[in-house]
């Protein structure tokens, strides 16, 4: 198995949109990752949090591919942690993915006694800011 990552994606509305669910289905079809599990956490306007499988949300039942072969690995504790990140009237989609593109490298590391000990997710806006700063330094001749 390749390295896995748990992502918490947040949305400013009280449910996951059809577009977001469709994007997750496309992610499942991508060759570079495998969606192991997903769970929706809903925080209503009153602040009460609930969680559900995507396929259990009525407005998403017609999204083809949502009834995938996910393993039930994301649980109530994960849902509670994600709920703490949410403002009232918003939603989180917790997604556990395996990085298939790194599976061969991970197997080679394990074969020689190595392991992936840590990883850090860097938000895209931080990368974009660093690129702009580097480009500015290059343009200034530094």
C-alpha positions as CSV (number, residue, x, y, z in Angstrom):
1,X,0.0,0.0,0.0
2,X,1.2,3.5,-0.8
3,X,1.1,6.4,1.7
4,X,-2.4,7.5,2.8
5,X,-3.7,10.9,3.7
6,X,-6.8,12.1,5.5
7,X,-8.1,15.4,4.1
8,X,-10.9,17.6,5.6
9,X,-12.5,19.7,2.8
10,X,-14.9,22.4,4.1
11,X,-17.7,24.1,2.3
12,X,-19.6,27.3,3.3
13,X,-23.1,25.8,2.9
14,X,-25.0,23.2,4.9
15,X,-24.5,20.3,2.5
16,X,-22.1,18.9,-0.1
17,X,-23.0,20.1,-3.6
18,X,-23.6,17.8,-6.5
19,X,-20.5,19.3,-8.1
20,X,-18.3,18.5,-5.1
21,X,-19.6,14.9,-5.0
22,X,-19.0,14.5,-8.8
23,X,-15.4,15.8,-8.3
24,X,-14.9,13.0,-5.6
25,X,-16.2,10.4,-8.1
26,X,-13.7,11.7,-10.7
27,X,-11.0,11.4,-8.0
28,X,-11.9,7.8,-7.5
29,X,-11.5,7.2,-11.2
30,X,-8.0,8.9,-11.3
31,X,-5.0,6.6,-11.7
32,X,-2.9,8.4,-9.1
33,X,-5.0,8.0,-6.0
34,X,-7.6,5.7,-4.4
35,X,-10.4,6.9,-2.2
36,X,-10.4,4.5,0.7
37,X,-13.3,6.2,2.6
38,X,-15.2,9.4,2.9
39,X,-17.7,10.9,5.3
40,X,-19.8,14.1,5.3
41,X,-20.0,16.2,8.5
42,X,-22.9,18.7,8.6
43,X,-23.2,21.6,11.1
44,X,-26.6,23.2,10.9
45,X,-27.3,26.9,11.5
46,X,-28.0,26.1,15.2
47,X,-24.5,24.6,15.6
48,X,-25.6,20.9,15.8
49,X,-23.3,18.5,14.0
50,X,-24.3,15.3,12.3
51,X,-22.5,13.0,9.9
52,X,-23.5,10.7,7.0
53,X,-22.2,8.8,4.0
54,X,-22.4,10.8,0.7
55,X,-24.7,8.2,-0.7
56,X,-27.1,8.7,2.2
57,X,-27.7,12.4,1.3
58,X,-31.0,12.5,-0.7
59,X,-29.9,15.1,-3.2
60,X,-26.7,13.1,-4.1
61,X,-28.4,9.7,-4.7
62,X,-28.4,10.1,-8.5
63,X,-24.7,10.9,-8.7
64,X,-23.2,7.9,-10.5
65,X,-20.3,6.3,-8.7
66,X,-21.0,7.3,-5.1
67,X,-21.8,3.7,-4.1
68,X,-18.1,2.8,-4.4
69,X,-16.2,0.1,-2.5
70,X,-15.1,2.3,0.4
71,X,-13.9,0.7,3.6
72,X,-15.5,2.1,6.8
73,X,-12.4,3.6,8.3
74,X,-13.5,7.1,9.1
75,X,-15.5,7.1,12.3
76,X,-17.4,9.2,14.8
77,X,-14.2,10.5,16.4
78,X,-13.0,11.8,13.0
79,X,-16.4,13.4,12.4
80,X,-16.3,15.1,15.8
81,X,-12.8,16.5,15.1
82,X,-14.0,17.8,11.7
83,X,-17.1,19.3,13.2
84,X,-15.0,21.4,15.5
85,X,-13.5,23.1,12.4
86,X,-16.9,24.1,11.1
87,X,-18.9,27.3,11.5
88,X,-22.6,26.9,11.9
89,X,-24.2,26.4,8.5
90,X,-21.2,24.7,6.9
91,X,-20.1,21.2,5.9
92,X,-16.9,19.1,5.8
93,X,-16.1,16.2,3.5
94,X,-13.5,13.9,5.1
95,X,-11.7,11.9,2.5
96,X,-9.1,9.2,3.2
97,X,-7.0,8.6,0.1
98,X,-4.1,6.4,-0.8
99,X,-1.4,7.8,-3.0
100,X,-1.1,5.0,-5.6
101,X,1.5,6.9,-7.5
102,X,3.9,6.4,-4.5
103,X,3.0,2.7,-3.9
104,X,6.1,1.3,-5.7
105,X,8.4,3.7,-3.9
106,X,6.9,2.9,-0.6
107,X,7.2,-0.9,-1.2
108,X,10.9,-0.3,-2.1
109,X,11.5,1.6,1.1
110,X,9.9,-1.1,3.2
111,X,11.9,-3.8,1.5
112,X,15.1,-2.2,2.8
113,X,13.7,-1.4,6.3
114,X,12.7,2.2,5.6
115,X,9.4,3.9,6.1
116,X,7.7,7.2,5.4
117,X,8.0,8.8,8.9
118,X,6.2,12.0,8.3
119,X,4.5,14.2,5.7
120,X,3.3,17.8,5.6
121,X,0.4,19.1,3.5
122,X,1.2,22.6,2.2
123,X,-1.8,24.6,1.1
124,X,-1.7,25.7,-2.6
125,X,-1.9,29.3,-1.6
126,X,1.3,29.0,0.4
127,X,3.1,27.5,-2.6
128,X,1.7,30.2,-4.9
129,X,3.0,32.9,-2.5
130,X,6.4,31.2,-2.3
131,X,6.6,31.0,-6.2
132,X,5.7,34.7,-6.5
133,X,8.4,35.6,-3.9
134,X,11.0,33.5,-5.7
135,X,10.1,35.0,-9.1
136,X,10.4,38.5,-7.6
137,X,13.9,37.7,-6.2
138,X,15.0,36.3,-9.6
139,X,13.6,39.4,-11.3
140,X,15.5,41.6,-8.8
141,X,18.7,39.8,-9.6
142,X,19.1,38.2,-6.2
